[in-house]
Amino acid sequence: MEVDYENNCVDRLVSHISNKIRLERTMAWCLRFVHNCRHRNDRKSIDLTPDEMDAGLAAFIVRAQEIAFQQDLLLLKKNLPLPGSSKLKQFSPFVDVKRYGVLRVGGRKITYYLLIIKKCIRRL
């Protein structure tokens, strides 16, 4: 998988900022800047909204998941089945395209989702 410029920016932010709230806010402001550049008629200029903060955090979660589950994510995004050797297969994983493309798990073991995120964030 090629690492694109956006992911390099996320990696650089993580390497320079150690405070979680500050990371979220910085990424949210960056995402707002991109939005304002792309939508000149619909610019946002007030304080960050909770949805923008969620999007900022989701950017880091998605990046952590890309690092930890690179092959699994490629298969899931192509709607292909996971191999039997996948650590995620038993948790019925899926990519939530409605919520920032975050990898989620279904079934009875939904609490494992939180453990996956914590493990991924620690790796950054």
Residue, then its C-alpha position, 0 to 999 in steps of 0.5 A: m500500500e502506498v502512503d499518500y501525502e495525507n497520511n504523512c501529514v497525520d504521521r507528522l502531527v502525531s510525532h510532534i503533538s503528544n496531547k490528544i485534544r490538541l491533536e484532534r483540534t489541530m486535525a479538525w482545523c486542517l480538515r476545515f481548511v481543506h473544506n473551505c478551499r474546496h467549497r468557497n461558497d460554503r466557508k466555515s469561520i466559527d468555532l469548531t463543531p463537535d462533528e468536526m472534532d469527531a472527524g479530527l479524531a477519526a483521521f487518527i483512528v483510521r491512520a492507526q488502523e491502516i498501520a495495524f490492519q493494512q491487508d485486512l482493510l484492503l480486502l474489506k474495502k474491496n468487499l473481499p473475504l478475509p483470510g482464515s489467518s486474519k485476527l479480525k475475521q472472528f469479529s465480523p469487521f466492516v468499514d463504516v463508510k458513513r462514519y469516516g471510513v473507520l474499521r468497526v466490528g460487529g457481532r457479540k464481541i463489539t467491545y473488542y472494537l475499543l481494544i483495537i482502537k486503544k492498541c492502534i493508538r498506542r502504536l502511533 
